[in-house]
Amino acid sequence: MGEGGSADSLGRRRRMLSFIRARDFVRVLDLSRQFGVSEVTVRSDLDILARDGGVRRVRGGVMGVRPNAAELAFEARIGTHADDKRSIAAVAVDLVSSGDSIVLDVGTTTMAIAHALADRSDLEDVTVFTPGLNVALALERAVPRLQVIVTGGALRPQQHSLVEPFSTLILERIRASIAFVGCNGFDPELGVMAISLPDAALKQAILRAGRRRVVVADASKFTAAALVGVCPFADIDLVLTAGGPDPDAVAAMREAGVEVRLCDEGSA
């Protein structure tokens, strides 16, 4: 397999991650032979995978870091990539104007957006729909400038969110100005990814509720493995990211027609 081409590089790294995780230990030379690329290219790929937490470099080779089958609790994720999430939030709130209605997904990046929205003292008459209890509480100090509507449903404790059946039913009746959705990863073929079927269904409903559809994801999500497809890239309008996302993944998204903004670099 050749070493060039952004889509090829991204696909190779995903296959390499799966190959490593299926084994306890793999040598760089073995990966070079398996994927038909130089050891220099393998080391470069492993640097990216290790940075994003998918593998652990050890003497003589690499070991896979197996993803936890259970969802990480909200509190376990809130401090990770915090600066990147704040950079994303700063750009996200600039998309919002007085009089808008928005939908905010559950998650730590969308909670950063909630805090940034509450700080925007110039915003008036903005309606925010969310299934996230923490997101709603972060917005509480901005009421009544912002109207906050929690969509309801069954409590999902680890994520502090409300899910089926009521969240989806309410979201189906909404046409908001902007929908902001987080994700657990990206896939070249399936697009935006989620950790579970219920999570994917909720994100799909949020995206359908927005006239403009924005995905917010720090760099770690660009090489992360996730279980369930939410939507293809063609169904989203904009990706906001920060923290040095995999350039091949960014290039592949842009080739698919997705606008990607690097929020910590001020580039579009």
C-alpha positions in Angstrom: 0.0 0.0 0.0 1.4 3.4 -0.9 2.4 6.0 1.7 0.9 9.1 0.1 -2.6 10.5 0.0 -4.5 11.9 3.0 -7.4 9.5 2.8 -5.0 6.5 2.5 -3.1 7.7 5.5 -6.2 8.0 7.6 -7.5 4.7 6.6 -4.1 3.0 7.2 -3.9 4.4 10.7 -7.4 3.1 11.5 -6.5 -0.3 10.2 -3.2 -0.2 12.1 -5.1 0.7 15.3 -7.4 -2.3 14.9 -4.4 -4.6 14.1 -2.5 -3.5 17.2 -5.6 -3.8 19.5 -6.1 -7.4 18.4 -2.6 -8.2 19.7 -0.8 -7.7 23.0 2.4 -6.4 21.4 3.5 -5.5 17.8 7.0 -4.5 16.6 7.5 -1.5 14.3 9.1 -3.8 11.7 6.0 -6.1 11.7 3.7 -3.1 11.1 6.0 -1.9 8.3 5.6 -5.3 6.6 1.9 -5.6 7.3 1.0 -2.3 5.8 3.7 -1.9 3.2 5.1 1.3 4.4 8.5 2.4 5.8 9.4 2.2 9.4 9.6 6.0 9.5 6.0 6.2 8.3 4.9 3.6 10.9 6.6 5.6 13.7 4.9 8.8 12.5 1.5 7.0 12.5 2.2 5.6 16.0 3.0 9.1 17.3 -0.4 10.2 16.2 -2.2 7.2 17.6 -0.3 7.5 20.9 -1.1 11.2 21.2 -4.8 10.4 20.9 -4.6 7.6 23.4 -5.2 4.6 21.1 -1.8 3.0 21.6 1.1 3.0 24.1 4.7 3.2 22.8 7.0 0.7 24.5 10.6 -0.4 24.0 10.8 -2.3 20.7 7.2 -1.7 19.6 3.7 -0.7 20.6 0.8 -1.9 22.7 -2.8 -1.2 22.1 -4.9 0.7 24.7 -8.3 -1.0 24.6 -11.3 1.3 24.8 -13.4 0.9 27.8 -16.7 -0.9 27.0 -18.5 1.4 29.3 -19.0 5.1 28.8 -16.6 7.3 30.8 -18.4 9.3 33.4 -18.9 13.0 32.7 -16.6 13.9 35.5 -13.9 11.7 34.1 -13.9 13.6 30.8 -14.5 17.2 31.8 -10.8 18.0 32.5 -9.5 16.3 29.3 -8.5 18.7 26.5 -10.1 21.5 28.5 -8.2 24.3 26.7 -9.2 22.9 23.3 -12.8 22.7 24.3 -12.7 26.4 25.4 -11.2 27.4 22.1 -14.0 25.5 20.3 -16.6 27.1 22.5 -15.3 30.6 21.8 -15.8 30.1 18.1 -19.1 28.3 18.5 -20.8 31.2 20.4 -19.8 33.6 17.8 -22.2 31.8 15.5 -25.1 32.6 17.8 -27.0 35.9 17.6 -29.8 37.5 19.7 -33.2 36.0 18.8 -31.7 32.6 17.7 -32.8 29.2 18.9 -30.2 26.5 19.4 -29.9 22.9 20.4 -27.0 21.8 22.6 -26.0 18.1 22.8 -24.9 16.4 25.9 -21.2 16.4 26.6 -18.2 18.3 27.9 -17.5 20.3 24.8 -21.1 21.4 24.6 -21.0 22.3 28.3 -18.0 24.6 27.5 -20.3 26.2 24.8 -23.0 26.6 27.5 -20.5 28.5 29.8 -19.4 30.7 26.9 -23.0 31.5 26.0 -23.8 32.5 29.6 -20.8 34.8 29.5 -22.1 36.6 26.3 -23.9 39.4 28.1 -24.8 40.9 24.7 -27.1 38.0 23.8 -30.8 38.4 24.3 -33.9 36.3 23.6 -31.9 33.2 22.8 -33.7 29.8 23.3 -31.6 26.8 24.2 -32.9 23.3 24.0 -30.8 20.5 25.6 -31.1 17.0 26.9 -28.1 17.7 29.2 -28.8 18.5 32.8 -25.2 19.9 33.3 -25.6 21.9 30.2 -28.8 23.4 31.5 -27.3 24.2 34.9 -24.4 25.9 33.2 -26.8 28.2 31.5 -28.9 28.9 34.6 -27.1 32.1 35.5 -28.0 33.6 32.1 -31.8 33.2 32.6 -33.9 35.2 31.6 -31.7 36.5 28.8 -31.5 33.0 27.7 -34.5 30.7 27.8 -33.4 27.2 28.7 -35.6 24.2 27.9 -34.6 20.7 29.0 -36.1 18.1 26.6 -37.0 15.5 29.2 -36.8 11.7 29.2 -35.2 8.9 31.2 -32.1 9.8 33.2 -28.8 8.4 32.0 -26.7 8.9 35.2 -23.1 8.8 33.9 -23.8 11.5 31.3 -26.3 13.5 33.4 -28.6 13.5 30.4 -32.2 12.7 29.6 -32.8 10.3 26.7 -35.6 8.2 25.2 -38.4 8.4 24.6 -39.3 12.1 25.3 -36.1 13.9 24.1 -36.5 12.5 20.6 -40.2 13.2 20.5 -39.7 16.9 21.5 -36.7 17.4 19.2 -38.8 16.2 16.3 -41.1 19.2 16.7 -38.2 21.8 16.8 -36.6 23.7 14.0 -33.8 25.6 15.7 -31.3 28.0 14.1 -28.3 25.9 15.0 -27.7 22.4 16.3 -24.4 21.8 18.1 -23.5 18.1 18.4 -20.5 16.4 20.0 -19.2 13.0 18.9 -17.0 10.1 20.0 -15.1 9.8 16.7 -15.1 10.0 12.9 -15.0 7.3 10.3 -14.1 7.9 6.6 -17.2 5.9 5.4 -19.8 6.4 8.2 -18.9 10.0 9.1 -19.8 11.1 12.6 -19.6 8.4 15.2 -21.2 7.8 18.6 -20.5 5.3 21.5 -23.9 3.6 21.5 -27.2 3.2 19.5 -29.2 5.3 22.0 -26.5 8.0 21.9 -26.5 8.0 18.1 -30.3 8.2 17.9 -30.3 11.3 20.2 -27.6 13.0 18.2 -29.5 12.2 14.9 -32.6 13.9 16.4 -30.6 16.9 17.5 -29.1 17.3 14.0 -32.5 17.0 12.4 -33.7 19.8 14.7 -31.2 22.3 13.4 -31.2 24.4 10.2 -27.4 24.7 10.5 -25.7 21.5 11.8 -22.4 21.9 13.6 -20.2 19.2 15.1 -17.8 20.1 17.9 -14.9 17.8 18.6 -11.4 18.2 19.9 -8.4 16.6 18.1 -8.6 13.3 20.0 -11.8 12.4 18.2 -10.3 12.4 14.8 -8.5 9.1 15.3 -10.7 7.7 18.0 -12.6 4.4 17.4 -16.4 4.6 18.1 -19.1 2.0 17.6 -22.1 3.5 15.9 -22.5 5.8 12.9 -24.6 9.0 13.4 -24.6 10.5 10.0 -22.4 10.9 6.9 -20.3 14.0 6.5 -22.7 15.3 3.8 -25.3 15.8 6.6 -23.3 18.3 8.5 -22.4 21.9 7.7 -19.4 22.6 9.9 -16.9 20.9 12.2 -15.2 23.0 14.9 -12.1 21.5 16.3 -8.8 22.4 18.2 -5.7 20.8 19.5 -3.9 19.8 16.3 -6.3 17.3 14.7 -4.9 14.7 12.4 -4.2 16.7 9.1 -5.1 13.7 7.0 -8.5 13.3 8.7 -9.1 17.1 8.2 -8.1 16.8 4.6 -10.4 13.8 4.0 -13.3 15.8 5.6 -12.7 18.8 3.4 -12.5 16.6 0.3 -15.9 15.3 1.3 -17.2 18.9 1.2 -17.2 19.6 5.0 -16.1 23.0 6.3 -13.5 22.4 9.1 -12.4 25.3 11.3 -9.3 25.0 13.5 -10.5 27.1 16.4 -7.1 27.6 18.1 -5.4 28.7 14.9 -8.1 31.1 13.5 -8.2 29.3 10.2 -11.2 28.1 8.2 
